[in-house]
């Protein structure tokens, strides 16, 4: 087999396309390549298991934040979680790099634990199924993002629904396109294509949102003093200096303990209804609210129980 073709196959293999490549007869007959197809399938299934563990841990963190906030803050639970997460992902990356490196060097030696996993038919079937699921998931995510970008793109149409989010300076926008998809689709159905705008939260984008928005969702961290942004804290007194749309109907503030100044926020966001929280809140909690109640608010169906 041509060296360039072999290298391309191995790259695709370790990038997650091994299940597709494994059905090609000429590749299955090449033992030096097929053994790395099997290895990469198992490696990607391990990554899935790591993210499954991460998901369970996030759920537990959500539970602690909502019901045991003092324990969550006093014991730095989130820092423990982030530390363990980094170590798990680093271990997987080391395995992946050694696997890909051995493939490039034409080595047929399997990584530790791979052979044991491979010999178990049930485990290998599970790994292959997970890989197929991951490929389908990537295709779905790519398609959803194309659709979201299509809806968000505007030719002169002024957005009436704004979502200001904290990307922590490293999270890509496609995560937020999916996270706010019900809001994007509902907003564009009501206000037309480009009727929804997603912006990273800061004072400049806040000023733009308040000037144009009828519905404003702010997904950021915060504290009693105000909302955190990449350029500092946004306080009520900062909002007072901004022009507020007279048709602003609703503002959602996800910042923890922002409800401590609920009356102040209501005054600076007048005439809008403002939903805030006086307690610690969790990311999953807000994500669920955005999916369940966000579209209803845009349609003008806001009810007080949405704050529960």
Backbone torsions as a table, in degrees:
resi	resn	phi	psi	omega
1	UNK	NA	139.1	178.0
2	UNK	-55.5	137.0	-176.1
3	UNK	-61.0	-40.7	-179.3
4	UNK	-66.0	-41.3	179.1
5	UNK	-65.8	-42.0	179.3
6	UNK	-61.3	-43.9	179.6
7	UNK	-63.2	-42.7	179.4
8	UNK	-61.7	-42.0	179.0
9	UNK	-62.1	-43.6	-179.4
10	UNK	-66.3	-38.8	177.4
11	UNK	-61.8	-48.4	179.0
12	UNK	-62.0	-37.9	179.5
13	UNK	-59.3	-51.1	-176.9
14	UNK	-80.5	-7.6	173.0
15	UNK	-88.0	-1.8	174.0
16	UNK	112.2	3.8	-178.1
17	UNK	-96.7	16.0	-177.4
18	UNK	-57.2	-42.4	-180.0
19	UNK	-59.3	-35.5	178.7
20	UNK	-70.6	-43.2	-178.8
21	UNK	-67.8	-29.5	-175.1
22	UNK	-67.6	-17.5	-179.0
23	UNK	-85.8	-9.9	178.8
24	UNK	-77.9	124.6	-172.4
25	UNK	-61.6	-44.3	-176.6
26	UNK	-67.1	-26.1	177.2
27	UNK	-78.1	-38.9	178.8
28	UNK	-62.4	-29.9	-179.0
29	UNK	-79.1	-13.5	178.5
30	UNK	-95.1	101.8	-174.1
31	UNK	-62.1	-37.7	-177.5
32	UNK	-65.3	-26.7	177.3
33	UNK	-91.5	-42.7	-175.0
34	UNK	-63.0	-34.4	179.7
35	UNK	-64.3	-30.9	177.2
36	UNK	-81.0	-26.2	172.8
37	UNK	-62.4	-46.7	178.6
38	UNK	-62.1	-43.8	-178.4
39	UNK	-63.6	-43.0	-178.8
40	UNK	-68.2	-35.3	176.5
41	UNK	-59.7	-44.5	179.7
42	UNK	-67.3	-40.1	179.1
43	UNK	-61.0	-43.5	-179.7
44	UNK	-68.6	-32.6	176.1
45	UNK	-67.6	-33.6	175.5
46	UNK	-64.6	-39.9	178.0
47	UNK	-62.1	-39.8	177.7
48	UNK	-60.9	-43.2	179.0
49	UNK	-63.1	-37.8	177.1
50	UNK	-61.7	-45.2	179.9
51	UNK	-68.7	-29.4	174.7
52	UNK	-64.7	-43.2	176.0
53	UNK	-62.0	-41.4	178.5
54	UNK	-60.6	-43.2	179.0
55	UNK	-60.5	-42.4	178.4
56	UNK	-64.1	-41.8	179.6
57	UNK	-64.5	-39.2	178.6
58	UNK	-64.4	-39.5	177.2
59	UNK	-61.1	-42.8	178.5
60	UNK	-65.5	-39.8	177.1
61	UNK	-62.0	-41.1	177.6
62	UNK	-59.1	-43.7	179.0
63	UNK	-61.3	-43.5	-179.5
64	UNK	-66.4	-42.7	-179.0
65	UNK	-60.6	-42.9	-175.1
66	UNK	-77.2	-42.3	-171.2
67	UNK	-105.0	-22.3	179.2
68	UNK	-133.5	60.6	-175.1
69	UNK	-61.8	-34.9	-179.7
70	UNK	-65.8	-43.7	177.4
71	UNK	-62.4	-42.4	-179.7
72	UNK	-59.2	-43.6	-177.2
73	UNK	-78.0	-41.9	-174.6
74	UNK	-70.5	-30.0	-176.1
75	UNK	-103.5	7.4	178.0
76	UNK	49.5	48.0	-176.3
77	UNK	-59.8	-39.5	-178.1
78	UNK	-64.1	-37.5	178.5
79	UNK	-65.8	-39.1	175.2
80	UNK	-60.1	-46.6	-178.2
81	UNK	-60.3	-46.8	-179.2
82	UNK	-63.3	-39.8	179.1
83	UNK	-62.7	-46.8	179.2
84	UNK	-65.0	-41.5	179.3
85	UNK	-58.4	-47.5	-179.3
86	UNK	-60.9	-41.3	-178.9
87	UNK	-66.0	-41.3	178.9
88	UNK	-63.3	-45.9	-179.7
89	UNK	-67.0	-36.2	178.2
90	UNK	-65.6	-41.6	177.4
91	UNK	-60.3	-44.3	179.6
92	UNK	-63.4	-43.0	-179.4
93	UNK	-61.3	-39.8	177.7
94	UNK	-61.7	-45.4	177.4
95	UNK	-60.2	-44.1	-178.5
96	UNK	-63.1	-44.3	-178.9
97	UNK	-64.3	-41.8	177.4
98	UNK	-65.0	-39.4	179.2
99	UNK	-63.9	-47.7	-179.9
100	UNK	-66.6	-40.0	178.2
101	UNK	-61.5	-43.0	178.8
102	UNK	-66.6	-31.9	177.9
103	UNK	-67.0	-43.6	178.9
104	UNK	-63.6	-36.6	-179.8
105	UNK	-83.7	6.8	176.5
106	UNK	63.9	27.5	176.7
107	UNK	-84.3	141.4	178.8
108	UNK	-105.2	11.3	178.8
109	UNK	-76.8	130.5	179.1
110	UNK	-84.4	152.5	176.9
111	UNK	-70.6	160.5	177.7
112	UNK	-54.8	139.6	177.0
113	UNK	76.0	-15.5	-178.6
114	UNK	-65.5	-46.7	-177.5
115	UNK	-61.1	-42.3	179.2
116	UNK	-61.7	-43.1	179.9
117	UNK	-66.8	-39.4	-176.5
118	UNK	-67.3	-34.5	-177.5
119	UNK	-70.6	-23.9	178.5
120	UNK	-84.8	110.6	-174.9
121	UNK	-61.3	-38.6	-178.7
122	UNK	-66.1	-43.0	179.7
123	UNK	-65.3	-40.5	-179.2
124	UNK	-69.2	-38.2	176.1
125	UNK	-61.7	-40.9	176.9
126	UNK	-60.9	-44.4	-178.9
127	UNK	-62.5	-43.6	-178.8
128	UNK	-66.7	-39.7	178.6
129	UNK	-63.1	-41.2	178.8
130	UNK	-63.2	-41.7	179.2
131	UNK	-61.8	-43.1	178.4
132	UNK	-63.7	-41.2	177.7
133	UNK	-61.5	-42.2	-179.2
134	UNK	-65.0	-39.2	177.3
135	UNK	-63.0	-44.7	178.6
136	UNK	-62.8	-38.0	179.5
137	UNK	-64.8	-42.1	178.6
138	UNK	-62.6	-42.2	178.8
139	UNK	-61.9	-43.2	179.4
140	UNK	-63.8	-45.6	-180.0
141	UNK	-61.3	-43.8	179.0
142	UNK	-61.8	-43.2	-179.2
143	UNK	-66.3	-44.1	179.6
144	UNK	-61.9	-39.7	-180.0
145	UNK	-68.6	-38.4	175.1
146	UNK	-59.6	-43.1	-179.9
147	UNK	-65.1	-42.8	179.8
148	UNK	-63.4	-45.4	178.6
149	UNK	-61.9	-36.9	178.0
150	UNK	-62.0	-43.9	-179.2
151	UNK	-70.4	-35.9	-176.5
152	UNK	-76.3	-24.7	-177.9
153	UNK	-70.2	130.9	-176.5
154	UNK	-130.1	142.0	172.3
155	UNK	-110.1	80.1	176.4
156	UNK	87.6	-9.7	179.5
157	UNK	-76.6	124.0	-178.6
158	UNK	-77.9	127.7	-178.9
159	UNK	-70.2	139.0	179.3
160	UNK	-111.7	-12.8	175.4
161	UNK	-119.5	123.9	179.9
162	UNK	-118.0	138.8	171.8
163	UNK	-120.8	115.9	176.7
164	UNK	-104.7	120.6	-174.1
165	UNK	-126.6	153.8	176.5
166	UNK	-96.9	113.7	-178.2
167	UNK	-93.4	7.4	178.5
168	UNK	56.8	18.0	178.5
169	UNK	68.9	10.0	177.8
170	UNK	-146.8	-15.6	-178.9
171	UNK	-76.9	132.1	-178.9
172	UNK	-74.9	159.1	-175.1
173	UNK	-67.6	-27.6	-175.8
174	UNK	-60.2	-27.9	176.4
175	UNK	-63.2	-40.4	-178.2
176	UNK	-78.5	-29.3	173.8
177	UNK	-59.2	-39.8	179.5
178	UNK	-77.0	-43.1	-177.8
179	UNK	-61.9	-32.0	-178.4
180	UNK	-109.3	20.0	-176.1
181	UNK	-56.9	-46.1	178.9
182	UNK	-59.9	-35.7	178.0
183	UNK	-68.8	-41.6	179.9
184	UNK	-62.3	-49.2	-177.2
185	UNK	-66.1	-43.8	-179.5
186	UNK	-66.0	-45.1	179.9
187	UNK	-61.0	-41.0	-179.9
188	UNK	-73.1	-29.2	175.4
189	UNK	-65.7	-35.7	-177.2
190	UNK	-86.5	-44.9	-173.7
191	UNK	-103.7	-3.0	179.8
192	UNK	93.9	167.7	179.6
193	UNK	-57.7	130.5	-176.0
194	UNK	86.5	4.4	-178.2
195	UNK	-74.6	-10.8	178.2
196	UNK	-119.4	138.9	178.0
197	UNK	-126.7	133.4	173.9
198	UNK	-107.0	125.6	-179.6
199	UNK	-136.4	148.8	172.0
200	UNK	-71.5	136.1	-174.3
201	UNK	-71.1	124.3	169.6
202	UNK	-162.3	174.7	-173.8
203	UNK	-64.9	-37.7	-179.8
204	UNK	-63.6	-47.9	179.8
205	UNK	-70.0	-28.9	176.4
206	UNK	-64.9	-42.9	180.0
207	UNK	-63.3	-41.2	178.0
208	UNK	-63.2	-44.4	-178.3
209	UNK	-63.0	-46.2	-178.2
210	UNK	-65.2	-30.6	-179.7
211	UNK	-70.7	-32.3	-172.4
212	UNK	-112.2	-27.4	-166.6
213	UNK	-75.4	147.4	166.1
214	UNK	-102.3	-26.5	175.9
215	UNK	-134.1	131.1	-177.4
216	UNK	-129.8	124.5	175.0
217	UNK	-112.5	126.0	178.8
218	UNK	-115.1	112.7	-179.1
219	UNK	-108.4	87.4	-177.7
220	UNK	-145.6	163.2	171.9
221	UNK	-76.7	166.6	179.4
222	UNK	-177.5	-168.4	-178.7
223	UNK	-156.3	-173.6	-176.9
224	UNK	-59.5	-34.6	-176.3
225	UNK	-71.3	-29.7	-177.9
226	UNK	164.0	-167.5	-177.3
227	UNK	-96.0	139.5	179.5
228	UNK	-86.4	139.0	175.5
229	UNK	-133.6	174.3	-178.9
230	UNK	-68.2	-14.3	-179.9
231	UNK	-118.4	26.9	177.6
232	UNK	114.8	-174.8	-176.9
233	UNK	-86.3	136.3	176.2
234	UNK	-102.1	113.1	-176.3
235	UNK	-104.7	165.4	177.6
236	UNK	-55.0	-37.1	-179.9
237	UNK	-65.2	-26.0	175.6
238	UNK	-69.7	-37.0	-179.8
239	UNK	-67.0	-33.5	-178.4
240	UNK	-60.6	-24.3	-179.1
241	UNK	-87.2	-2.9	-176.0
242	UNK	-103.6	151.9	176.7
243	UNK	-77.9	126.4	-178.9
244	UNK	-107.5	128.1	178.7
245	UNK	-58.3	129.6	-179.8
246	UNK	-65.1	-18.7	179.9
247	UNK	-97.6	10.8	178.6
248	UNK	-64.6	120.9	-173.7
249	UNK	-103.0	-32.6	-170.2
250	UNK	-152.9	138.2	175.7
251	UNK	-132.0	129.3	177.2
252	UNK	-111.7	123.0	178.4
253	UNK	-113.8	116.3	-178.0
254	UNK	-87.4	-8.6	-174.5
255	UNK	-58.2	133.9	178.2
256	UNK	-58.0	134.9	174.9
257	UNK	61.4	16.7	176.8
258	UNK	-66.4	-20.6	178.7
259	UNK	-67.1	-12.4	176.9
260	UNK	-62.1	-24.5	177.9
261	UNK	-117.9	34.7	-174.6
262	UNK	-54.6	-45.6	-178.6
263	UNK	-63.4	-37.1	179.3
264	UNK	-67.4	-44.8	178.4
265	UNK	-61.7	-41.0	179.6
266	UNK	-62.2	-35.9	-179.4
267	UNK	-69.6	-42.9	-177.1
268	UNK	-77.3	-22.5	179.4
269	UNK	-97.2	7.4	-179.4
270	UNK	-51.9	137.1	13.5
271	UNK	-97.8	17.6	-172.9
272	UNK	-75.9	151.9	166.6
273	UNK	-78.7	141.5	-175.8
274	UNK	-122.0	128.9	175.7
275	UNK	-108.7	119.7	179.4
276	UNK	-132.6	173.8	179.4
277	UNK	-127.7	134.6	178.7
278	UNK	-87.8	-4.4	-174.4
279	UNK	-118.8	178.7	171.0
280	UNK	-68.8	140.6	179.5
281	UNK	-128.2	163.8	-176.5
282	UNK	-118.9	153.1	-177.3
283	UNK	-59.8	-46.0	179.8
284	UNK	-59.7	-35.8	179.6
285	UNK	-60.7	-45.0	179.7
286	UNK	-71.1	-39.6	178.7
287	UNK	-57.8	-43.9	178.8
288	UNK	-63.3	-40.8	179.3
289	UNK	-63.2	-44.5	-179.7
290	UNK	-59.7	-42.4	-178.6
291	UNK	-71.8	-40.4	-174.6
292	UNK	-81.9	-46.8	-170.5
293	UNK	-108.5	-22.1	-179.3
294	UNK	-52.8	-51.9	179.7
295	UNK	-61.2	-35.1	179.4
296	UNK	-64.6	-40.2	179.5
297	UNK	-63.3	-42.3	179.5
298	UNK	-62.3	-35.2	178.6
299	UNK	-79.2	1.5	178.2
300	UNK	82.5	25.0	-177.4
301	UNK	-106.6	29.6	-177.6
302	UNK	-63.1	134.6	175.7
303	UNK	-132.0	152.2	-176.9
304	UNK	-61.4	-29.8	-177.9
305	UNK	-69.4	-11.7	176.9
306	UNK	-64.1	-17.3	179.5
307	UNK	-79.9	-9.8	-178.0
308	UNK	-82.4	NA	NA
